[in-house]
Amino acid sequence: MARIQKRRKKANAAKRKGKSIAYLIRELERKLPEGELQELELYKKVLTQEQNSKNKI
């Protein structure tokens, strides 16, 4: 049972970290000029991928 709780704790920590990264990307999208948004496409692709999606990063 302890191993399952450990994995759940790690998964929740990763989820929180992903949410904070998503927040930072949204803020940058609002503040940066249009020309510099192309560099954020990779990060947006990482955030939108799901567990069973193909061509993950």
Backbone as ProteinMPNN parsed JSONL, in Angstrom:
{"seq_chain_A": "MARIQKRRKKANAAKRKGKSIAYLIRELERKLPEGELQELELYKKVLTQEQNSKNKI", "coords_chain_A": {"N_chain_A": [[0.81, -1.192, 0.0], [2.01, 1.213, 0.637], [3.662, 1.873, -1.491], [1.884, 2.566, -3.491], [0.782, 4.916, -2.481], [3.041, 6.494, -2.527], [3.506, 6.738, -5.272], [1.178, 8.08, -5.982], [1.565, 10.488, -4.649], [3.795, 11.478, -6.022], [2.662, 11.74, -8.569], [0.69, 13.677, -8.112], [2.329, 15.821, -7.432], [3.653, 16.231, -9.863], [1.491, 16.978, -11.416], [0.758, 19.421, -10.229], [3.055, 20.896, -10.814], [2.919, 20.958, -13.592], [0.607, 22.495, -13.917], [1.473, 24.966, -12.95], [3.427, 25.598, -14.817], [1.832, 25.798, -17.079], [0.336, 28.038, -16.396], [2.349, 30.017, -16.421], [3.021, 30.016, -19.136], [0.635, 30.878, -20.323], [0.572, 33.473, -19.304], [2.866, 34.542, -20.515], [2.068, 34.408, -23.178], [0.133, 36.367, -23.235], [1.631, 38.683, -22.744], [3.846, 38.851, -24.464], [5.007, 40.048, -27.678], [3.522, 39.338, -30.932], [5.373, 38.153, -32.731], [7.185, 36.673, -31.244], [5.857, 34.523, -30.233], [6.027, 32.098, -31.498], [8.012, 30.513, -30.468], [6.908, 29.441, -28.218], [5.245, 27.444, -29.002], [6.098, 24.768, -28.873], [6.076, 24.263, -26.115], [3.364, 24.579, -25.59], [2.389, 22.42, -27.005], [3.403, 20.298, -25.532], [1.967, 20.618, -23.163], [-0.64, 20.116, -23.983], [-0.717, 17.491, -24.728], [-1.85, 14.127, -24.23], [-2.152, 11.12, -22.25], [-2.549, 8.908, -23.944], [-1.979, 9.894, -26.443], [-0.441, 10.199, -29.683], [2.93, 10.651, -30.965], [4.365, 12.0, -28.865], [6.121, 14.398, -26.87]], "CA_chain_A": [[0.0, 0.0, 0.0], [2.86, 2.399, 0.732], [4.165, 2.224, -2.821], [0.827, 3.239, -4.231], [0.702, 6.275, -1.962], [4.217, 7.206, -3.008], [3.274, 7.082, -6.68], [0.119, 9.085, -6.017], [2.185, 11.743, -4.224], [4.613, 11.949, -7.146], [1.769, 12.137, -9.654], [0.082, 14.956, -7.745], [3.365, 16.853, -7.522], [3.866, 16.498, -11.282], [0.313, 17.693, -11.894], [0.879, 20.802, -9.753], [4.13, 21.531, -11.568], [2.391, 21.203, -14.934], [-0.329, 23.612, -13.859], [2.212, 26.217, -12.79], [4.057, 25.873, -16.105], [0.763, 26.244, -17.972], [0.02, 29.411, -16.013], [3.415, 30.889, -16.907], [2.928, 30.103, -20.597], [-0.498, 31.755, -20.639], [0.981, 34.844, -19.003], [3.8, 34.969, -21.56], [1.301, 34.618, -24.411], [-0.55, 37.657, -23.153], [2.54, 39.813, -22.645], [4.84, 38.91, -25.545], [4.494, 40.419, -29.007], [3.13, 38.212, -31.791], [6.521, 37.53, -33.391], [7.928, 35.8, -30.345], [4.992, 33.444, -29.745], [6.333, 30.839, -32.181], [8.886, 29.711, -29.616], [6.1, 28.809, -27.179], [4.418, 26.379, -29.586], [6.566, 23.479, -28.352], [5.595, 24.135, -24.741], [1.917, 24.373, -25.639], [2.164, 21.052, -27.477], [3.678, 19.419, -24.391], [0.891, 20.736, -22.188], [-1.907, 19.614, -24.495], [-0.681, 16.058, -25.019], [-2.491, 13.262, -23.252], [-1.431, 9.872, -21.998], [-2.64, 7.98, -25.073], [-1.788, 10.573, -27.732], [0.734, 9.764, -30.436], [3.968, 11.655, -31.218], [4.584, 12.79, -27.654], [7.431, 15.042, -26.715]], "C_chain_A": [[0.857, 1.262, 0.0], [3.374, 2.822, -0.64], [3.116, 2.971, -3.634], [0.702, 4.68, -3.767], [1.875, 7.111, -2.428], [4.02, 7.649, -4.46], [2.211, 8.159, -6.807], [0.682, 10.456, -5.634], [3.031, 12.335, -5.344], [3.746, 12.444, -8.294], [1.112, 13.472, -9.352], [1.088, 16.09, -7.819], [3.621, 17.223, -8.983], [2.695, 17.285, -11.872], [0.37, 19.164, -11.482], [1.938, 21.558, -10.538], [3.668, 21.855, -12.987], [1.431, 22.369, -14.956], [0.401, 24.936, -13.724], [2.927, 26.592, -14.087], [3.023, 26.382, -17.095], [0.377, 27.684, -17.665], [1.062, 30.375, -16.553], [3.351, 31.066, -18.422], [1.773, 30.994, -21.002], [-0.147, 33.215, -20.384], [1.926, 35.376, -20.084], [3.074, 35.227, -22.875], [0.613, 35.972, -24.396], [0.422, 38.823, -23.285], [3.521, 39.944, -23.801], [4.211, 39.394, -26.844], [4.275, 39.179, -29.878], [4.327, 37.468, -32.392], [7.251, 36.519, -32.531], [7.102, 34.625, -29.833], [5.304, 32.097, -30.385], [7.189, 29.925, -31.317], [8.097, 28.968, -28.537], [5.258, 27.653, -27.706], [4.808, 25.002, -29.043], [6.035, 23.246, -26.94], [4.092, 23.902, -24.709], [1.59, 22.955, -26.09], [2.395, 20.045, -26.344], [2.52, 19.45, -23.402], [-0.421, 20.143, -22.678], [-1.892, 18.12, -24.785], [-1.322, 15.269, -23.877], [-1.747, 11.94, -23.172], [-1.451, 8.95, -23.208], [-2.498, 8.674, -26.419], [-0.493, 10.09, -28.382], [1.683, 10.937, -30.617], [4.147, 12.578, -30.029], [5.982, 13.385, -27.66], [7.995, 14.653, -25.371]], "O_chain_A": [[0.465, 2.274, -0.58], [3.502, 4.016, -0.911], [3.437, 3.899, -4.377], [0.532, 5.578, -4.591], [1.726, 8.304, -2.695], [4.326, 8.785, -4.825], [2.326, 9.053, -7.646], [0.314, 11.468, -6.23], [2.993, 13.54, -5.591], [4.062, 13.454, -8.923], [0.987, 14.314, -10.241], [0.744, 17.2, -8.225], [3.787, 18.4, -9.303], [2.888, 18.153, -12.724], [0.069, 20.049, -12.283], [1.747, 22.723, -10.888], [3.995, 22.915, -13.519], [1.43, 23.155, -15.903], [-0.009, 25.93, -14.323], [3.024, 27.773, -14.421], [3.303, 27.298, -17.869], [0.118, 28.465, -18.58], [0.716, 31.43, -17.084], [3.604, 32.159, -18.928], [1.908, 31.79, -21.931], [-0.527, 34.094, -21.158], [1.8, 36.522, -20.515], [3.42, 36.156, -23.605], [0.522, 36.643, -25.424], [0.078, 39.847, -23.875], [3.984, 41.048, -24.088], [3.024, 39.176, -27.083], [4.793, 38.103, -29.579], [4.271, 36.247, -32.54], [7.874, 35.596, -33.056], [7.612, 33.808, -29.066], [4.889, 31.059, -29.869], [7.1, 28.702, -31.422], [8.575, 27.967, -28.002], [4.619, 26.952, -26.921], [3.941, 24.167, -28.786], [5.593, 22.144, -26.615], [3.599, 23.12, -23.896], [0.626, 22.356, -25.613], [1.665, 19.061, -26.22], [2.138, 18.412, -22.863], [-1.238, 19.707, -21.866], [-2.941, 17.535, -25.059], [-1.327, 15.698, -22.723], [-0.822, 11.686, -23.944], [-0.459, 8.272, -23.474], [-2.862, 8.097, -27.444], [0.427, 9.633, -27.704], [1.289, 12.089, -30.443], [4.087, 13.8, -30.169], [6.883, 12.926, -28.363], [9.095, 15.078, -25.017]]}, "name": "protein", "num_of_chains": 1, "seq": "MARIQKRRKKANAAKRKGKSIAYLIRELERKLPEGELQELELYKKVLTQEQNSKNKI"}
